[in-house]
Amino acid sequence: MSRLVAVDWGTSSLRGALLDAGGRVLEERSDARGILKVSAGGFPAVFESLFADWMQPAGTRCLISGMAGSKQGWIEAPYCACPAGRVEVGHRIIDIDVRPGSRISIVPGLRDEHDGVPDVMRGEEVQIFGAMALMDVDEGVFVLPGTHNKWATVKKGRVKGFRTFMTGEFYALLSQHSILARTLDADAPLDEAAFVEGVTRSDNGQGLLHNAFGARTLALFERMPTEELASYLSGLLIGEELRTQSLHASGEVVLIGSPALTQRYTLALRATGIATRTMGAEATWAGLHALSGFLDADRTIS
């Protein structure tokens, strides 16, 4: 394969990269048309408008990860059960026959189960595979911050299991739609000291539902400046998330995501004595490149 069109198609946006045979990024593009903004049957047209020139010459391959493989996406790529690694995921890639002379394929997500309750991810598995390839490791704890954060445990190159935490969404709800919204400035820049104070406070045994109310009373009695409250609340939530993890048994934690989010998790984990390594968008492109080796395997074209 001379080059690969790699696409990460999410709920609210998408981004693509043109990779050479060695996985090096030649060009990147992004667009606001996530799957929720694409009408039924509209995925081929959106794809053509963004990547038609990259799909030349004929025979160029494209591999897509993320929510494009969900029921609301381009075509459903069924979840792969954990434990699963590149081999299991690679052999369940779905091909789409929509472009004569070229093949577009979609990566399946992963599913796990905890006491009878399912858990799922789409796109994060590719980032994990990419981080493993770039770091040359085959085990560890991988954290992917976002609206719904993922904590995954990897053993011998396979995702053994994972858990999802709605930390980002809870922060948005509390900071924008609760009584706290009247007190704090959600657009204030990160205050590291206030953030770490929130992380530390979360471990007081009183629980998030009590501690969160403290963000209001600290302002009410003028014990914390308004511009620090959002950072404090963020620290409380992330600290609550960290309390559920066996951190000291995991050693180093790998963070994959945007600098704004990985910075907060680095601060929070450092406050608990845990070392971190950080990766950004390069993990996605490396993961899709690693999975592209399975594109010539026999699969059913949809």
BAFINU-102799 format. One record per residue (C-alpha): y, z negated, x negated. Coordinates in Angstrom, 1 decimal, padded with zeros to 4 digits, m for minus. Layout:
# residues N
+--------+--------+--------+
:      v :      w :      u :
+--------+--------+--------+
:      Y :      Z :      X :
...
+--------+--------+--------+
***
This chain:
# residues 302
+--------+--------+--------+
:      v :      w :      u :
+--------+--------+--------+
:  000.0 :  000.0 :  000.0 :
:  003.3 :  001.2 : m001.6 :
:  005.6 : m001.1 :  000.5 :
:  005.6 : m003.3 :  003.5 :
:  008.1 : m003.9 :  006.4 :
:  007.9 : m007.6 :  006.9 :
:  009.4 : m009.0 :  010.1 :
:  009.9 : m012.6 :  011.4 :
:  010.6 : m012.2 :  015.1 :
:  011.6 : m015.5 :  016.7 :
:  012.7 : m016.8 :  020.1 :
:  016.5 : m016.4 :  019.5 :
:  016.7 : m014.0 :  016.5 :
:  014.8 : m011.8 :  014.2 :
:  015.0 : m010.9 :  010.5 :
:  013.2 : m008.3 :  008.4 :
:  012.6 : m007.5 :  004.8 :
:  011.5 : m004.4 :  003.0 :
:  009.0 : m005.4 :  000.3 :
:  007.7 : m003.3 : m002.6 :
:  004.0 : m003.2 : m003.6 :
:  004.4 : m006.4 : m005.6 :
:  006.1 : m008.3 : m002.7 :
:  009.7 : m008.1 : m004.1 :
:  012.4 : m008.0 : m001.5 :
:  014.2 : m004.6 : m001.6 :
:  016.5 : m005.1 :  001.4 :
:  016.9 : m007.6 :  004.3 :
:  018.3 : m007.3 :  007.8 :
:  018.8 : m009.7 :  010.7 :
:  019.6 : m009.4 :  014.4 :
:  020.3 : m011.7 :  017.4 :
:  017.7 : m010.0 :  019.6 :
:  015.0 : m012.7 :  019.7 :
:  012.2 : m012.3 :  022.2 :
:  014.2 : m014.0 :  025.0 :
:  016.8 : m011.2 :  024.7 :
:  014.3 : m008.3 :  024.9 :
:  013.4 : m007.0 :  028.3 :
:  009.8 : m006.3 :  029.3 :
:  008.7 : m003.1 :  027.4 :
:  011.8 : m003.1 :  025.3 :
:  010.3 : m004.2 :  022.0 :
:  009.5 : m000.7 :  020.6 :
:  013.1 :  000.4 :  021.2 :
:  014.5 : m002.7 :  019.5 :
:  012.2 : m002.2 :  016.5 :
:  013.1 :  001.4 :  016.2 :
:  016.8 :  000.6 :  016.2 :
:  016.4 : m001.8 :  013.4 :
:  013.6 : m000.5 :  011.2 :
:  013.0 :  003.2 :  011.9 :
:  014.3 :  004.3 :  008.4 :
:  012.2 :  001.6 :  006.7 :
:  009.1 :  003.0 :  008.4 :
:  009.4 :  006.3 :  006.4 :
:  007.4 :  008.0 :  005.0 :
:  004.5 :  008.2 :  007.5 :
:  001.8 :  005.6 :  006.8 :
:  004.2 :  002.8 :  006.0 :
:  002.9 : m000.5 :  007.3 :
:  004.7 : m003.3 :  009.2 :
:  003.5 : m006.9 :  009.7 :
:  005.3 : m009.1 :  012.2 :
:  005.0 : m012.9 :  012.5 :
:  006.5 : m015.4 :  015.0 :
:  007.0 : m015.4 :  018.7 :
:  006.6 : m011.6 :  019.0 :
:  002.9 : m012.5 :  019.2 :
:  003.3 : m014.9 :  022.1 :
:  002.7 : m014.2 :  025.8 :
:  006.5 : m013.5 :  026.2 :
:  006.6 : m011.3 :  023.2 :
:  005.6 : m007.7 :  022.3 :
:  001.9 : m008.3 :  022.6 :
: m000.1 : m011.5 :  022.6 :
: m002.0 : m012.3 :  019.4 :
: m004.3 : m015.2 :  020.3 :
: m004.1 : m018.4 :  018.4 :
: m006.5 : m019.1 :  015.5 :
: m008.1 : m022.6 :  015.7 :
: m007.6 : m025.0 :  012.8 :
: m008.8 : m025.5 :  010.2 :
: m007.7 : m022.0 :  009.2 :
: m006.5 : m020.2 :  006.1 :
: m005.4 : m016.7 :  005.2 :
: m008.9 : m015.3 :  005.7 :
: m009.2 : m016.5 :  009.3 :
: m005.7 : m015.5 :  010.2 :
: m005.9 : m012.2 :  008.4 :
: m009.0 : m011.1 :  010.3 :
: m007.3 : m011.8 :  013.6 :
: m004.2 : m009.8 :  013.0 :
: m003.5 : m007.5 :  016.0 :
: m002.6 : m003.8 :  015.5 :
: m000.2 : m002.0 :  017.9 :
: m000.6 :  001.7 :  018.4 :
:  003.1 :  002.6 :  019.3 :
:  004.3 :  004.7 :  016.4 :
:  002.4 :  007.9 :  015.4 :
:  001.7 :  007.9 :  011.7 :
:  002.4 :  004.3 :  011.1 :
:  000.8 :  001.0 :  012.1 :
:  002.6 : m002.1 :  013.3 :
:  000.6 : m005.4 :  013.2 :
:  001.2 : m008.9 :  014.5 :
:  000.0 : m012.2 :  013.0 :
: m001.7 : m014.7 :  015.3 :
: m000.4 : m018.3 :  015.3 :
: m002.4 : m021.5 :  014.9 :
: m003.6 : m024.1 :  017.3 :
: m004.7 : m027.7 :  016.9 :
: m005.7 : m030.4 :  019.3 :
: m005.1 : m034.2 :  019.4 :
: m007.0 : m036.4 :  021.8 :
: m007.3 : m033.5 :  024.3 :
: m003.7 : m032.3 :  024.0 :
: m003.2 : m028.9 :  022.3 :
: m000.6 : m028.2 :  019.7 :
:  000.6 : m024.7 :  018.5 :
:  002.6 : m022.9 :  015.9 :
:  003.7 : m019.3 :  015.5 :
:  005.4 : m018.1 :  012.3 :
:  005.2 : m021.4 :  010.4 :
:  001.6 : m020.6 :  009.3 :
:  003.0 : m017.6 :  007.4 :
:  005.6 : m019.7 :  005.7 :
:  002.9 : m022.2 :  004.6 :
:  000.7 : m019.4 :  003.2 :
:  003.8 : m018.0 :  001.4 :
:  004.7 : m021.4 : m000.1 :
:  001.2 : m021.9 : m001.3 :
:  001.3 : m018.5 : m003.0 :
:  004.7 : m019.0 : m004.6 :
:  003.8 : m022.6 : m005.8 :
:  000.2 : m021.7 : m006.7 :
: m001.2 : m024.7 : m004.8 :
: m003.9 : m025.0 : m002.2 :
: m003.3 : m028.4 : m000.7 :
: m000.6 : m030.8 :  000.3 :
:  001.7 : m031.8 :  003.1 :
:  004.1 : m029.1 :  004.4 :
:  007.0 : m029.9 :  006.6 :
:  008.9 : m027.1 :  008.5 :
:  012.1 : m028.5 :  010.1 :
:  013.6 : m026.8 :  013.1 :
:  014.1 : m027.3 :  016.8 :
:  010.4 : m028.3 :  016.9 :
:  009.4 : m029.6 :  013.5 :
:  005.9 : m029.0 :  012.1 :
:  004.0 : m031.3 :  009.8 :
:  000.9 : m029.6 :  008.4 :
: m001.9 : m030.8 :  006.1 :
: m003.5 : m028.2 :  003.9 :
: m006.8 : m028.7 :  002.1 :
: m008.5 : m026.0 : m000.1 :
: m006.1 : m023.3 :  001.1 :
: m006.6 : m023.9 :  004.8 :
: m004.4 : m025.6 :  007.3 :
: m006.6 : m028.6 :  008.3 :
: m004.3 : m029.7 :  011.1 :
: m000.7 : m030.1 :  012.2 :
:  001.6 : m031.9 :  014.6 :
:  004.8 : m030.9 :  016.2 :
:  007.8 : m033.1 :  016.7 :
:  010.7 : m032.2 :  019.0 :
:  013.2 : m033.9 :  016.8 :
:  015.8 : m031.1 :  016.6 :
:  015.7 : m030.6 :  020.4 :
:  016.1 : m034.4 :  021.0 :
:  019.1 : m034.4 :  018.7 :
:  020.7 : m031.6 :  020.7 :
:  020.0 : m033.3 :  024.0 :
:  021.3 : m036.7 :  022.9 :
:  024.4 : m035.4 :  021.0 :
:  025.4 : m032.9 :  023.8 :
:  024.1 : m034.2 :  027.1 :
:  023.8 : m038.0 :  026.9 :
:  026.4 : m040.8 :  027.0 :
:  026.4 : m040.5 :  023.2 :
:  028.1 : m037.1 :  023.5 :
:  031.3 : m038.8 :  024.6 :
:  031.4 : m040.8 :  021.4 :
:  030.2 : m038.7 :  018.5 :
:  031.4 : m035.4 :  017.0 :
:  028.4 : m033.1 :  016.9 :
:  030.2 : m030.7 :  014.7 :
:  031.2 : m033.2 :  012.0 :
:  029.8 : m032.5 :  008.5 :
:  026.8 : m034.5 :  007.2 :
:  027.7 : m037.9 :  006.0 :
:  024.9 : m038.8 :  003.6 :
:  025.5 : m042.6 :  003.7 :
:  025.5 : m042.8 :  007.5 :
:  022.5 : m040.5 :  007.7 :
:  020.4 : m042.7 :  005.3 :
:  021.6 : m045.8 :  007.2 :
:  020.1 : m044.3 :  010.3 :
:  016.8 : m043.5 :  008.5 :
:  016.6 : m047.1 :  007.3 :
:  017.5 : m048.5 :  010.7 :
:  014.7 : m046.6 :  012.4 :
:  012.2 : m048.7 :  010.5 :
:  013.4 : m052.0 :  012.1 :
:  010.6 : m052.2 :  014.6 :
:  013.0 : m052.0 :  017.6 :
:  012.1 : m048.4 :  018.6 :
:  014.2 : m045.2 :  019.0 :
:  015.2 : m045.9 :  022.6 :
:  016.9 : m049.1 :  021.5 :
:  018.3 : m047.9 :  018.2 :
:  019.8 : m044.8 :  019.7 :
:  022.0 : m046.9 :  022.0 :
:  023.3 : m048.5 :  018.9 :
:  025.1 : m045.3 :  018.1 :
:  027.3 : m045.9 :  021.1 :
:  028.0 : m049.6 :  020.4 :
:  028.8 : m049.1 :  016.8 :
:  031.6 : m046.9 :  017.9 :
:  032.5 : m049.2 :  020.8 :
:  033.1 : m052.1 :  018.4 :
:  034.6 : m049.8 :  015.7 :
:  031.9 : m050.6 :  013.2 :
:  031.3 : m046.9 :  012.3 :
:  033.8 : m044.1 :  012.3 :
:  033.3 : m041.4 :  015.0 :
:  032.8 : m038.7 :  012.4 :
:  029.8 : m040.5 :  010.9 :
:  027.9 : m041.1 :  014.2 :
:  026.2 : m037.7 :  014.4 :
:  024.8 : m038.2 :  010.9 :
:  023.7 : m041.7 :  011.9 :
:  021.9 : m040.4 :  015.0 :
:  020.3 : m037.6 :  013.1 :
:  019.0 : m040.2 :  010.6 :
:  017.6 : m042.3 :  013.4 :
:  015.6 : m039.4 :  014.8 :
:  014.3 : m038.1 :  011.5 :
:  013.5 : m041.6 :  010.4 :
:  011.5 : m042.1 :  013.7 :
:  009.6 : m038.9 :  012.8 :
:  008.8 : m040.2 :  009.3 :
:  007.5 : m043.5 :  010.7 :
:  004.5 : m041.7 :  012.2 :
:  003.4 : m040.2 :  008.8 :
:  001.1 : m041.5 :  006.1 :
:  003.7 : m040.5 :  003.5 :
:  002.6 : m042.5 :  000.5 :
: m000.9 : m041.2 :  000.8 :
:  000.4 : m037.6 :  000.6 :
:  002.4 : m037.8 : m002.6 :
:  004.9 : m034.9 : m002.8 :
:  006.0 : m033.1 :  000.4 :
:  006.9 : m029.4 :  000.6 :
:  009.9 : m028.6 :  002.8 :
:  010.3 : m025.1 :  004.1 :
:  013.4 : m024.1 :  006.0 :
:  017.2 : m023.6 :  005.9 :
:  019.2 : m025.6 :  003.4 :
:  021.0 : m027.5 :  006.1 :
:  017.8 : m028.9 :  007.5 :
:  015.8 : m029.4 :  004.3 :
:  018.7 : m031.3 :  002.8 :
:  018.4 : m033.9 :  005.6 :
:  014.6 : m034.3 :  005.1 :
:  015.0 : m034.5 :  001.3 :
:  017.5 : m037.4 :  001.8 :
:  015.2 : m039.1 :  004.4 :
:  012.1 : m038.8 :  002.3 :
:  013.9 : m039.8 : m000.9 :
:  015.0 : m043.0 :  000.9 :
:  011.3 : m043.8 :  001.5 :
:  010.3 : m043.0 : m002.1 :
:  008.7 : m039.6 : m001.5 :
:  009.4 : m036.6 : m003.8 :
:  010.0 : m033.2 : m002.3 :
:  010.0 : m029.5 : m003.2 :
:  012.0 : m027.0 : m001.1 :
:  011.6 : m023.4 : m000.1 :
:  013.6 : m021.1 :  002.1 :
:  013.2 : m017.6 :  003.5 :
:  011.2 : m016.4 :  000.5 :
:  008.2 : m018.3 :  001.9 :
:  008.1 : m016.0 :  004.9 :
:  008.2 : m012.8 :  002.9 :
:  005.6 : m014.1 :  000.5 :
:  003.3 : m015.1 :  003.3 :
:  003.5 : m011.8 :  005.1 :
:  002.9 : m010.0 :  001.8 :
: m000.2 : m012.2 :  001.1 :
: m001.5 : m011.4 :  004.6 :
: m000.9 : m007.7 :  004.2 :
: m004.1 : m007.4 :  002.2 :
: m006.0 : m007.7 :  005.4 :
: m004.2 : m004.8 :  007.2 :
: m007.0 : m002.3 :  006.2 :
: m009.7 : m004.5 :  007.8 :
: m011.4 : m003.1 :  010.9 :
: m009.6 : m004.4 :  014.0 :
: m009.0 : m003.2 :  017.6 :
: m005.8 : m001.3 :  018.1 :
: m004.0 : m002.5 :  021.3 :
+--------+--------+--------+
***
